[in-house]
Each structure stands twice: as C-alpha cells, then as structure tokens.
C-alpha cells in the first residue's frame, strides 16, 4: 500500500476469509490481497526467516498450501531468493520501483523490469524513458553487466531461469549470517549491498555503472561506444558519419555501400554488448554456422550472434533493422557479426 498509506498509526492488519486486509482507523479497507475462491481449512499469515510474508492454508505444507506471498510484489528491494521477472503461469511480472525520494517511499520514477521483445533483458526506465539495458543473458551473466562475475568474491551467487514456468533472475548468499539486498535507488542506480554488523551499515559491493557508455543509446544506431577511445562513439566498419565526422552522440552512421543481398559478407566485432534485441529473431536450437546461413538467406538480416556463449557457443539471434545501443568491452562481451557489402569488408 505504498501509494495508499494509512494517514496515521491507527490501522489493523487482519485475515478476512482467505484474504489479508489492511484497515484504517475508520475500519475501511485500504489494501487487500484480493484473492477469490473458498478455503475449507483455516488460513494463517507468517513472516518467514528470509523476509517473505506469506498467506497459506494452515493444514497444507509446502508450496501447495501457499495462497499469497509478498516476494511476488517487490517494491524497491530484491532480497536473496526473491525473483525478478515473469511468472508465466500467473503472468505476474515482478519488477523494482524506486522510492520517490530519500524520505518518501511511494512509487518513484525509476523501474527495473524484465522485457521480452526479443531475448529477455532487464530495462531501467525513468519516467517512461529507457536509460539502461542489461543486455541479454549469455549463459554466464547479463551481457551488459560483466561485473556480475565478481559477485562470487562477496559470497553471492546468481541464477537466471528460462523455462515453461518462469523467466526470472534470483540470487542467494552462500555464507551463513551474511545479509544482502539489491535496491533500485531513487537516484538512478541499481545497487547490491551487504550488511556490515560492526558499523551497522550497508556496504555497496556493486552498482550499475555511471560510465557514459552504459547510458542507453549513448551513441547512434550502427555505431558502438568504447570508453577507452576518443571520441567514444565510433561507426561500425562499413558505416560512416553522415556529416563526415563523428564528433558527438547525435551524428548518424550510414552505410558506405548499400547491401546487395547476394555477395554480402560479415564483419566480426569482438567483445561487444549485443545490440538491443527488441524485434530480433531468436532460435535457440541452432548453432553459429546455421545462424550465419539464415542471415545470408534473409536479405533483411543486418547481423547475427550466438545467444549463449557456454561450451563454444549455441543458439541464434538475428537482427533485421538498425543495430542500437552497442558498446565494446576491454575483456568481456560477445562476438557480433555485422552484414556488410563485399567491397566494405
């Protein structure tokens, strides 16, 4: 009820039928779990040791007796074992929403949410505008967040599940008595912190980068961002600035030579955050060679890559439009194969 809070401390949380209900001082409901149906057994509410507040059938143990859980409705914080992403059975997409500011916990302008317009990726939105993209899961991590692999040094392991039941990210702490949280901060950073009992403070162990290359579309389509180069925006080989010089993030990159379909080839870009996959074609059953063949056969195909880099690579993602929001890493990223006219290879 963060957006419909009690006006004072006089309120009552109780079980009514099969629902949890929050009443104000006038005994008017301001929030409810809104469950429907009948329950023969008594219903109980319990705060579990992991922070999950659950409503369940008192006579049924395990998941079968679960009626509702707070972990399905995160606010700005993701605790260990919570899931971020889509429950395909209930269609509930669990996402983070920041506070409005440092003292107002009502819903703010920042969202961190799973989108499935191509390959599943997490997008950060500010007031409806896209500001950050995680990159798709590559089998080890999200392609735009290579620092995730260092979380193991603070005893945190993570997992991304994509099956018939859910598409979701979760994490857990491997050391007893260590507490962690992930927060969508109101100032624009997604932060992972661990609790320091000696100082009674949260210590930030990771946060989304303030690097200009991590800002969504920091460079125009068909260019890539490299923070180690000047200028940091560079047209992909085979493309050139429309104005003759790529001196800022607004200069458009256009093809030097238009594609002919027959006779085109591919330029190999290494260590890349893959382009935005919204609208991309995905087939996880095939490998890189068949992926290349499909791209050659489709005259609209502009690039291709593996979807998974484990065990030498597998899966196929094809782009049929401009390549947007690409960056180059020094020691991370994936291989991207961009279609060019033969004369530009």
Helices and strands as residue ranges (DSSP letters): E 12-16, E 19-23, E 29-32, E 43-47, E 53-57, G 63-65, E 66-69, G 70-72, E 77-79, E 84-87, E 92-94, E 96-101, E 104-115, E 121-126, E 129-133, G 146-154, E 156-162, E 166-173, E 180-184, E 190-196, E 201-207, G 212-214, E 223-225, E 233-235, E 239-241, E 253-255, E 265-273, E 281-283, H 288-297, E 303-305, G 310-312, E 316-319, E 326-328, E 334-340, G 342-344
